[in-house]
């Protein structure tokens, strides 16, 4: 009788240990691990490097689909992994969201969660790349506005086509072009 009772206790103890060990892997309400529910929740260096390489090798339509999934994941969870995946994904596709919002999300990551030196370097590189990417359209937009200004310099109304008016217009245009070049040189030197 004693051996039967002790065997029951041992089997009960082993069952409880087995259940406790499995509980770590089934944290979701439906019995699946969070790892499978949120594929972009992981934020280690190798995962982000692999994700970036995969994004580089898929067509733009597939990139857009991945970005939509990431943005949906971001709504459900504001985890570090999703923010970092959006940061990497935005370098490959505009559909991964607004750059300022992504940069704000990356800036809000607690410093302790990026303990790997390689990860901190990767985040620093991608952050700077996103900042440059964000500034490029504004530069080209201001250049286009300046070119339109130069093109809209009033032309001579003199129907005789006098050489003096033509020379004056060419000088004005040349001065406007020089002014644009100087401004572009100053703005590139400021960075």
N, C-alpha and C positions, 0 to 999 in steps of 0.2 A: 504494500500500500504506500509506503514511504517513497519508494522509487518511482511509482506512478505519479505521485504528487510533485516530486522534485522535477520529473521530466516535464510535467505541465508547466511548472514555474519557469523552467529553462526555456521551453518553447514559447511561452508568453513573453519572456524577456527578449528573446531573439526576434520575435514578431514586432515588438515595440521598437527595438533598435532599427529594424528594417524599415518600419514606417517612418521613424524619425529621420533616417537617412534619405528616404525618398521624398520627404516633405521639402527638402532643399531644392529639388528639381521641379516640383509642381507647385510653384508659388501663385499661379493664376487661378482664378475661380473655376476655370473649366478643365483644370488638370494639366495644362500645357505650360511649359516654361515661358517666362517673359522673353527669353532670348528668341523664341520662335514667333511670339506675338509682335515684337518690335525688332525687326532685323537690323535697324540702324541704331539701336541703343548702345552697341559696343563702340568704344572710342579709343581703342589702342592704336598704336602707330602702324602696325602691320595691316590692320583692318582698313584704315584710311588710305594707306598706300595702295592696297589692292583695289579699293573702291575707286580711287582716282584713275588707276590704270584701266579698270573696266570701263569707266566713263569715257576715257580717251579712245577706246576701241569699239564703241557702239555707235550706231547712226544717230543723228540728231533727234529723230522721232522717238527712239528708245530712251534717249537722255531726258526728253521732256516727260515721258512716262515715269521714269525714276524720280524726277523732280516733283511731280505731282504726288507721288507716294511719300516722299520726304516731307512735303508741306502738310500733307494729311497727318503724318506722324508727329509733326511739330505741334499741330493743334491738339492732339491727344496727349502729348508728353513734351515738356520743355527740357528734356534731358540733354546732357552734355554731348552724347553721341549723335543725336539728331542735329544739333547745332553745328558740330564739326563736319558732318556729312553734307549739310547744306552749304557750308563754306567751301568745301572741295567741289561740290556739284555746281556751284555758281560760276566757277571758273570755266566750266564746259558748256553751260546752258543758262540763258537768260530766264528760263522758266523756273529756276530754283529760287526765285524771290528777289526782293529789293536788296541791293548791296548794303545800304545803311542799316537796314533792319538786321541783316545777317551779322554785320560787324558789331552791332549792339548786343546781339545774342552771344557772340563769341566773347565779347568783353565782359559779359555777365557770368561767365563760367568761373566758378571758384578756383583760385590759384592752386589749391591743394589737389584738385582733381587732375591736374596735368603734371604728374610727378616725374614722368619720363622726360629726360632732356631732349631726346629726339622729337618727341611730341611737341614740346614747347617751341623748338626750332621750326618744325613743320607749320605750326599755327602762325608763328611770326612771318614766315615766308608767304603763306597763303593770305594772311591779313594784308600785307603790303601789296601783294598782287591785286587783291580786290580793290584796295584804295586807288591804285593806278588805273584799274579798269573803270572805276567809277568816275575818275577825273577826265578820262579820254573823251567821252562824248561831249562834255561841256566845253573842252578846248576846241573841238572841231565845230561845235555849234557857234561859238563866238567868232571863229575864223570865217564861217559861212556868212555870218551877219556883216562882218567887215568887208568881205568881198562884195556883198550886195550893195553896201554903202559906196564902195569904189565904182561899181557899175552904174549906180544911179547919179553919178556926177552929171549935172546938167550939160547937155551938149549944146554946141553953138547953134543959135537960131539964124545965123547969117547964111543966107542961101547962096552967097557967092563962094563959100568954101575958103574963106581967107586963111592964109597960112598962119597969121598971128593967132587967131582963135584956136586953130588946130594945135599949134605949138603950146599955147596956154593950157589946153585940156590935157595934152600929153604930160606936161610938167606936173599938173595937179594929180593926175593918176600915178605918176612916178613917185611923188611925195607921199601919197596915200599908201602905196606899196611899201615904201621905205619905212613909213610909220608902223605898218603891220609887222614887218620883219623885226623892227626894233622891239615892239611889244612882245612878239613871240620869243625873241632872244632873252628879254628880261624875265618873262614868265618861266622859261626853261632854266635860267640861271637861279631863280628863286628856289627851285626844288633841288 
